[in-house]
Amino acid sequence: QVQLVESGGGLVQPGGSLRLSCAASGNIASINAMGWYRQAPGKQRELVASTTSTFGTSYADSAKGRFTITGDNVKNTVYLQMNSLRPEDTAIYYCNFQVGVGGFLYNYWGQGTQVTVSS
């Protein structure tokens, strides 16, 4: 089993910044991908950013130029630096690790952290 613990959410004014962290522990044989998703009220969960050793990083159009994802395979931690935050960034943010075990890939999710952008 793999456990993910998120931190760093909160309330911030428009134009402000937040840094989310997600640390994984447990049976981690190899990390295939790390990512951040978000879900706003009444909306589906959407991918914000992801990083893999093979394909590098990718971002949703709404995050490009403002958010930066960084993965640390030594610490088994993924970060999301969010700058120039907007009210529409308000959502619960979830981290995701795709882990390889015994030739299979498994998806694990963090518990979610609330990000609220409001004046």
Phi, psi and omega in degrees: 000152179235134177246137178243132179236120182261155174204163172110355179287176178159194180257131181218151178281155176306137184090350181278185183228153172216153175235119177265145177232150178215116182252132180255144176217161179114210184278084182250098179284310177204141180262118181274323182202154174228145182203168175235134176238164175216156178221116177269158180304129178078006181237162178282157175293136181230151178285132177260312182199152178214160178215136176225156179290335183274315189251359180078212185254153174216153185224149168294152180304324182292341183259343184300133179084348181241326183250148176226125176260138179225129177250138178240100183288342177284316180271356184053048184227144175235142182240153171226108176271122183242119178244165178050048185294147182238158178305327180288354174278354180298125183182172167270129182256132181240135173267156182221133173242132172256115190244136177266126178221121176058033179086000179244154176254134179235141177259132177236146184237145171283174184280347180096142177225134185280131172241122180237124179248110185201148176265000000 
